[in-house]
Amino acid sequence: MDIFFSGYEILIISVIIILAIWDIVWKLLAMWKAANRKQKAWFIWLGILNTVGILPIIYLLIYKDKPNN
């Protein structure tokens, strides 16, 4: 039984960590903006769905230049 990780296992773990950080950063940014704009539905959906940053990026693109209500 080998106790050290092989190259593939380290690569897979690294990709998972990078994707998790990517998702957290985009999610927190989008949730912050939704909370500031008092958009409860967006805030809830952004918090529930794990989409590897896709939904938060879509939200930020849609509302990027709109002023806060």
Buried (B, 14 or more C-beta within 10 A) or exposed (E): EEEEEEEEEEEEEEEEEEEEEEBEEBBEBBBEBBEEBEBEEBBEBBEEEEBEBEBBBBBBEEBEEEEEE
